[in-house]
Amino acid sequence: MNIRRALGLSLGEKYLIIALGLLGNMALARLLTPEEIGLYSVNLAVIGLAQVLRDFGIGSYLVQVKDLSDMHIKTAFGVSLLIGVSLFFIVIMASPYAGSFYGEERLAEIMRLSAFNFLLLPFCTISLSLLSREMLFNRLLAVNLISTVASLTATVILAYKGFGATSMAVGALVGSAITGVSAWIARTERKILLPGFSEWRKIVSFGGRVSAANIVTTIAVDINDLAIGKTMGFGPVAMLSRAQGLTNMFAHNIMSALKRVAYPAFAKAHREGESLESRYIASVSAVTVLAWPFYGFASLYSLELLRLLFGPQWDEAATLMPIFCLAGAFAATSNLILTTIIAVGRADLFSKSELIFQPFRASLIVGAAVLFKSLMACAVAFLIAFMIHPPFLYAFKARCIPNDYESLFSNLWKSAKVSITTLIVPAGIAIYADLDRHEPVSMTVLGIALVASFITWLVSLIVFEHPVSVDPLFQRLTSRLPRFT
């Protein structure tokens, strides 16, 4: 499958999943209280370290290894299964202590339910990784859509029936089970997964470095929720999560779609001896010209978007969203660096960079939570960390792939011109409607601003000769929209 078709399928999948996720979140935001959602968020934070360990970089190893054999696959499954079973029992045993620490027995119950994911995920990891290595994104699309629909349906039904935070834990289990079965069916060779350990040294060597970095990253991310939950309560955890929700929509959905294509494509190019810098810069250009207008629009209309999607009980999060949007804009310039480093097999650089940055980020945010007990202070700390992150990452990238800063900055400047032009009309509408408003503008006005942004974005890409405008995929899309171009 060629890269453009793969990217189109990956993005198409993410758009569909985003739409389904939004519908599910809109329902859950009205069916569950902030405390219930915050309770589940703390559950995820508590078991976050275990979530990282259960993968152990095994999926990444299967995608990038040069000569993949059956023994690699069997060993990957064997190691994954051993880790999954061990983590299942660890989480089960730790659940009473977590419930006691937070004074909330429901947390222990939810952790015990979530623990069953560790028994299911080994069956998901191997099949999904092999589909990704073969770049069979049409099959991945089907697998992920089926599991997402099943998970959301189970969650919403249980929430409607009054199961509270438990509904989200059960929904996650349903999604994992469906993913494991459908991914195995989607494989080109439906061999029964059997465990083995003959290649364990290679997998442990690669996975150990990746996992060390991912563990630190997870701790750095989850400790924020843990500290805020302990110092301010479950409600503020949910409010901060909701403020990040829309901005994370790009990072977790669009960026994950891009990374899922970029990683096997970069790894394949590296195996074949190609230079990656030009590919990397082209990818960053595409990311920023999508991310910056998205974050700009979300920042201008944070109250409207939150009210539309989640209802008025989340209005407090609107003041935090612009801070997270700005942090996301900085992150967009370097989001693909770690993907590129792993693709060339430099797990050591990946781990070193994360082992340095993530504790720094965690200390900033936790310090803000403990000292100021303010969500705004936590958001500002988050922004400061991500202003520092891009130059830090580029310094690490230079150790395996030289940076062509002249070409990079030239393309970023084009993305900036497109983004500024795209946001002129929605910014004017927001100013006219009064930026300090306490009530959202009408859905009609929001729709006009959104359509105007989209049209201006399309035109600006062509006027400023952005690299995306000459891509065949973009030209095919715009050829179907003659009234806009």
C-alpha positions, 0 to 999 in steps of 0.5 A, a space after each residue: 500500500 502506498 504512503 498516501 493511500 495509507 495516510 488517507 485511510 489512517 486519517 479517515 479512520 481517526 476522523 470517524 473515531 473522533 466523531 464517534 468519540 465526540 458522540 460518546 463523550 457528549 452522552 457521557 458528559 451528561 450521564 456521568 458527573 465530573 466526580 465519576 469521570 474524575 474517579 475513572 481518570 484517577 484509576 487510569 493514572 494509578 494503573 498507568 505505569 502498568 499500562 506502559 509495562 504491558 506493551 514493553 515496546 514489543 509492538 514497536 520492535 515488530 514493526 522496525 526489526 529488519 528480518 522478521 521471523 516466526 520466532 520473533 512473533 512467538 517470542 513477542 507474544 510469549 513476553 507480552 503474555 508473561 507481562 500481562 498475567 503478572 500485571 493483572 495480579 499486581 493491579 488486583 493486589 494493589 487495588 485495596 491500597 489505592 482505594 484506602 489511600 483516596 478514601 474511595 472504595 469505588 476506585 478499588 472496584 474499578 481497578 479490579 475491573 480494569 486489571 482484566 485488560 492486561 489479560 486481553 491486550 497481549 492478543 491485541 498487540 501482536 496482531 495490530 503490530 503485524 498489520 501496521 508493519 504490512 501497512 494494511 491500514 484498510 484492515 486496521 480501520 475496520 478493526 478499530 472502528 468495530 472495537 470503538 463502536 462496541 466499546 462506546 455502545 457498552 459504556 453509554 448503555 451502562 452509564 444510562 443504567 446508572 453504573 457510573 464510573 464502572 461503565 467506562 471500565 467495562 466499556 474498555 474491556 469490551 473494546 479490548 476483547 473485540 480488538 483482539 478477535 477482529 485484529 486476528 481475523 484481519 491478519 493475512 496469515 491467521 496463525 494461532 498465537 503460541 508463546 515462545 522465548 528464543 529471541 527474548 534477548 533482542 526484544 528485552 534489549 529494545 523493549 527495555 530502553 523504550 519501556 524505561 522512557 515510556 514508564 517515566 513519561 507515564 509517571 510524569 503524565 499520571 502524577 499530575 492527576 494523582 497530585 491534583 486528585 489528592 490536593 484538590 479532589 476528583 472534580 478538578 481532575 475531571 475539569 483539567 482533563 476536559 480542558 485538555 480533551 479538545 486539544 488532546 483530540 489533535 494530539 491523540 487522534 490526528 497525530 496518532 494517525 500520522 505517526 501510525 503511518 510515519 513510523 512504518 514508512 520511516 522504518 522501511 525507508 531507513 532499512 532501504 538506506 534512504 535519507 529521512 530528513 526531507 521526509 521528516 520536514 515534509 511531515 512537520 509541514 503537514 502537521 503544523 498546517 493542520 495543528 495550528 489552525 485547529 488550536 487557534 480556532 479551539 482557543 477562540 471558541 473554547 466556551 462554545 465547543 465545551 458547551 456544545 460537546 459536554 454541556 454547561 457543567 464544564 464551563 470552568 474548563 474554557 479559561 484553561 483551554 487557550 493555555 493548552 492550545 498554545 502548548 499544543 501549537 509548540 508541540 506540533 513542531 516536534 511531535 514526530 521527532 521521537 517517532 523518527 528516532 525510534 524508526 532508525 533504531 535509536 531506542 537509546 536516544 529515545 529513552 535518554 530524551 524522555 528520562 530527562 524531559 518528563 521528570 522536569 515536566 512532572 516537577 513543574 506541574 506537580 509543584 504548581 498543584 501543591 504550591 498554588 492549588 490552582 488549575 490555571 497554575 497547572 496549565 501554565 506549568 504545562 505550557 512552560 514545559 512544552 515551550 522548552 521541549 521542541 529545541 530540546 528534542 531537535 538537539 537529540 534528533 541531530 545525533 542520528 539525523 542532521 537537522 536542516 534548519 533552513 528548510 524546516 523554518 522555511 516550511 514552518 513560516 509557510 504554515 504560520 502564514 496559512 494559519 494566521 490568514 485562516 484565523 482572521 475571520 473567526 478572530 474578528 467574529 470572536 472580537 465582535 461577539 466580545 471575547 470576555 463573554 460569559 455565554 457562548 455565541 449561537 451555533 449559527 455564528 459558530 458554524 459561520 466561523 468554522 466554514 469561513 476558516 475552512 474555506 480560507 485555509 484551503 485558499 491560503 494553502 494555494 496562495 502561499 504555496 504551502 507544500 501540502 498544496 502540491 500533494 496529489 492527495 490534497 489536489 484530489 480532495 480540492 478538485 471535488 470542491 471547486 466552489 471553494 478554490 
